[in-house]
Amino acid sequence: MAGVNSGKSILMIAGEPSGDAHGAGVLRALRRLLPDYAVFGIGGEHMLAAGQEQLYSTREMAIMGFTEVIRHLPFLRRVFRHIESEVQRRRPACAILIDYPGFNLRMAERLKKLGVPVLYYIAPQVWAWGARRIPKMARIIDHLAVVFPFEVPLFENAGLKTTFVGHPLLERLQPEMPKAAFFHQFGLSDQIPVLGLLPGSRQQEVRRLLPDMLATAAILQTQLPGLQVVISISPDLDEAFYRPFLQQSPAVRAVLAKNATYAIMQNATVCLVSSGTATLETACFGTPLIIVYRVSRLSYALGKRLVKLDHIGLANIVAGEPVAPEFIQDAFRPEIVARELLDWLQQPQKLMEIRQRLQTVREKLGTPGASERVAKMAMEMVCPKADS
């Protein structure tokens, strides 16, 4: 391994589970392209398995909502200072910052002053909440890799070098197990409808969403007694975290499924999904979904002032039309969501029509290979400093 002061290192920061999954693909490609370079920074279990030296994990960093971030500011400042000191010590050849804008844009600004080239992967959704930030991004980011084609002109018009690389989820959009194995492992019948519940990847999300998701399921099971319910367990959370929610909802017959998120998305009849990347993934599998979300009341009030979009679900944003109903904050009421899902489940023709509309989502995400493209962009930054 190269010495810490040789410059033969790369900083990678992914602060959330989705960023960890995307970053792992880039890291594996980097290890093939630049085998002599050590990679350090922040990531999750996927980046750790791919070979990252982790100073902090996504478990520590995945903080959502304005008020929640404020409460964690002392910790985030300590992390920032630590990363900064490691950058000064190791002098990385470049930095790859993945999404996570609240932290990573500040880090990009500091890295610029330290002379470290910055490749930013998965652009902050400034088209939703902060177009005024784009000129500043153009000053502090050397190259931006975007995953939606409509983002390119937005950033290029501000003078920021921008490349559409396709969406990384297309590289790994494969169920964890065959259909027969999925139904067998979780004691399900493939002849009876399945409701998939995907309450998010963070504890805060699960706490806010899973109780009403289960209440929705309970209403549906009274109308459709045979309905099967499967809950996706986040890879960053333990199964024990979910059990109290089931104990508090004894009327619901449901199973917990670990390491089966994509299998649920593919094999469920319908899904109830927390807003985020999971809505895009579910849509790409062609499974009809309803999008739900909640944050603290203060975070929501602030968000409404900042976000300028008709929809918040990525599936709807990418499609350019409402392909999945959204029930946000107080609008997420179990009786209303259950009524919508019941209407779908009782009308096979409606489910088929929804699946057809969802096809446009996958078509707009480009072609597989985003990780390799991003790794090559990083190599182009590193090569002038690398020993050839």
N, C-alpha and C positions, 0 to 999 in steps of 0.2 A: 504493500500500500504506500502511496505517496506520502511524504511528510506533510504535516499540517501547514507549513509555511511555503510549500512549493507552488501553490496555485492549482495543483492537480485535484481540485475538488469542485463540486457543484452544489449550490444551495437549492433545495426544493422545499416549498411550503404549501401544504394542503391542510386547511383547518377543519374540514368537515368530511364525513364519510364518503359522500359522492366524489369529492375532490381526491380523496385517498384512492378510490377505485380508478379514477382517471389517471392519477399520477403514477400508479403502479405500472400501467401499460407503457408510459413514457420512460419510466425508470428501467424496465426490462429492455426496451429498445436502446437506451443509452449504454447499458452494460455491454451490448453487442458492438455499438459504434465507438465507444470510448472506454474500453475495459480498464484502462489505467487510472480512471478518475473515481474518486470516492464521492459519495453523495450523502449529504447530511441535511438536517432540518427538522421539519414537523410533518407528520403523516399518521396514518393508521395502520391496521394490521396488514393490509395489502402491500403498502409501500415497505413496511418492515420485512415482509417475506421476500420482496423483490430486491432487498439489499440496502435500504436506507439506514443510516445511523440516525436514530431519532432522539432529538433533544426534548421533544414534547410530543404527545399523542393527540389525535383528534378527540379522544374521550375528554381530554382536558380543555380543548379549544372550541368544541362545538357549542357555542353560546348563541341563542337566537333572541331577537327582540331588542328594542332600544333600551328598555328599563333593565333587562337582564344584563346587557353589555355594561351599563353604568355600574351595576353592582359588582361586576368582575373586573373593573378597570385596573385596580391595583395589581391583580394577577397578570393581566394582559400587558401592562407596562413592564413588569419584571421579565416576562417572556421576551418582549421587544428588545429590552436592553441586553439580555443574554444573547439573543441571536445576533445583535449588532456587534457585541464583543467577539463572538465566534467568527463573524465575517472579517473583522479587523485582524484576527489572529490567523485565520486560514487563507485569507485572500482567494476566494473562489473565482474560477474563470468566468462563471456566469451564474445567474439565479433564474430559476423557473418558479414563478408564483402562480398558483392555481386557484382561481376564483377568490372567495373569502375576502371581499374588497375592503371591509372595515379595517382589517389588519394589513392586508397585502399592499394596498395602495400607499399606506404610510411607510411600509417597508421599502416599496419601490422608490419612494422619494429619498429615503436615507441611503439606499444602495447607489442611487444615481450620484449622490454627493461623495460616496466612497469609491466611485469609479468602477462599479461592478455592472456589467451589461445585464439588462433585465428582459427576459422573455416572459410575457404574461399570457397564461393559457386559460381560456374560458373567460371571456370578458365580463366585467361587472355589468349588470343589467341597467346601465345608465339610461337606456332608451325608455325605461320604466320610471326611474326616480331621480335622475340627476344628469341630464345632458350638459349642464354647465360644468361638469367635471371633465369633460372630454378634452378641452384644451390643456388642462393640467396633466392629464394622462399622456398626452402627446409629448409633453416635456420630460416625463420621468420614465417612460417605457420605450425600450428600443424596438421591440417587435411584439405585436399582438396576434395571438392565434385564436380565432373565433370559431364557434361551433354552429352558428346559424348564418346562412348566406346574407340575410338582410342586414347584418351588422357591418359588413365590409364598407359600404359607402359612408355610413355614419361616422366611422372612425377615420377612414382615409381622407375625407373632406376636411378633417382637422389637422391633417399632416402626419398622422400616426401610421407607420408601416403596419399593414394588417393583412393577414392571410386566412382565408376560410379553409379549415383542415378537415371538415366533416365532423360529425358527432362521435365521440369515443364510445358511447354505449352500443353503437352498431358492431363494435369488435367483440363484445362480450354478451350480446343479447341472446344467450342460449340458456334454456332451463337447466337447473342443477341435476336433474334426473329425468329419465323417460316418463311419459305420461302414466304408464302402468305402474311404475315404481312409486310415483308420487301418490297415486290413489291407494296403493297397498300400504306404503309406509305410514300414512296418516289415517288409515282405517276408513277410507271414503269410498263411495260408490260413484262410478263414472256415468251412472244412469240417472242420477239425482242432481239438481242444481247446486252449485257451490258459490257462496259469497265469500270473497277474499277481503280481509281487512288489513290495510297497510297504514298503520298509525304514525309512521315516521321513524327516523333514525335516532332521535335524541330523547332523553328522558322527559324533557319539558313538553315536547310534542305529544308523546304517548300519554302523559298525564292529562293533557288538555283534550285529547281527541278520543282515546280508546273507550272511556266510559260511555260517551254518547254513541260511539260506533257500536258498542255492545247493546246499548238500549235500542238502537235501530234494528240490530239483528234479532233482538227479542221480539219486537213487534212483527217482524217478517216471519219468524218461526211460528207465531200464533196464527198467521194467515196461511203459511206454507209449512206445515208441521215437519215435513221431511227435509227442509232446507238445511244444507251442511254449511258450517261456518269455519273458516280457517284464518288464523291470525299469524301474520308474518312477524317473526322476531328479528329485530335489527342485529346485524353482526357485531355491533358495538355494545349491545346490551345482553344481560343474562336472562335466561328463561325465568329465573326466580323473580325478576322485577315485574313480570307480567301476571304472575299467578294471583296476587291480591285483587287485581281487577276482575278476574274471573270469579273469585270468591265473593266479590261484592255484586256480581250479576248472576246469581244462581239460576235464573230463568233461561239463560242462554246455554245452548249446547254447542261448544266450540272446541277446536283443537289448536294447540300452539305448534307452529312449524318453524324449526331452526334450519338455516342453510337451504331455504326453499323459496326465496322471494320470487325469483323468476318463474319457478314452477307454478307458484300460485297465480302469478300474472297470466301465464299462458293457459292454465287449465281451469281457472275459475270461470263461472258463467258471467258474473259481474263482479266488480271490485269497488270498494269504498277506499279512497286513497288520499293521504295527506298531500297537500300542495308541495311541489318540488319536482326533482328529477324523476321520482317514481311515477308521476302522472305521464311523463313522456315515455317511460319504459313500458308502462301498461298499455298506452295507446299504440306503441310499436308492435306489441303482441296482438293488437286488434281486439282486445277485450273491453267491452263497454264499461265505463267507469264514471263515478261521481267523485268530484274533488271537494275536499273539506279542509278547513284550516281555522286555527285560533291562535292569537297571541294575547298578551296582557292588554287591558283596555287602553292604557296609555300608549303602548306600542302601536296599537291599531289606530288610535286617533292621530298619532304622528305620521304613521304610514299613509293614511288617507290623504294627508296634506301633501305628501311627497310623490306618491305613486300616481302616474298619469296613464293608466291602462284600463281598458274595458274588462279585461280578464286577468287573473293572476296565475292560472294554471298554465304550465309550459305547454301542455298538449294543445290548449286553445290558442296560445300565442303563436306557436309554430304553425298550426293549421291555418291561422288567419280567420278563424270562425269558431263559434262555440260547439265543439264536438263532444264536450263533456260538461254537464251542469256543474256549477260551483255554488257551494253553500259555505259562506265565510262568516266567521265570528258568530254573532247572535242568530244569523240566518241558518246556522247548522242546528236544526231541531230534529230529533230522531223521528217524530211522527211525519214530518214533511219529507225527509229523505227516504223513509221507509215507503211512503206512498209512491214516490217516483220509481224506486227500485221494484216495487211490486208490480207497477204498470209494465215495466220492462219484462219481468220474469213471466208475466202472464201473456205476453205477446211475442212469440218467437220471431215474427216478421219485423217487429220494431228492433229487436236485438240484431238481426241481420242487417238492417239499414244502418244502424250505428256502426257496426263493424266495417261496413263499406266506406263510411265517411272517415273512419280512423285511418284508412290506408294512406290518405294524403300526408299524415304526420310523418310516417317513415320515409316517404318519397322526398320530403324536403330536407332531410338530414344528411344528404350527400352519400358518400361511399365509405366502407370500412377502411381503416388505415390511419386514423387520426394520430394515434400514439407515435407511429413511425415518422409521420410528417413533422410532428412537434420535436421529436428527438433530433431529427436532421436539422431543424432550425436552430436548436441549441448547439449542435456540433459546428454549425457555421459561425456561431458566436465564439466558440471555444477555440477553433482551429488556429486562428492567428496567435493564440497564446500557447497552444500545445506544441510539444516537441515533435517535429516531423522527421 
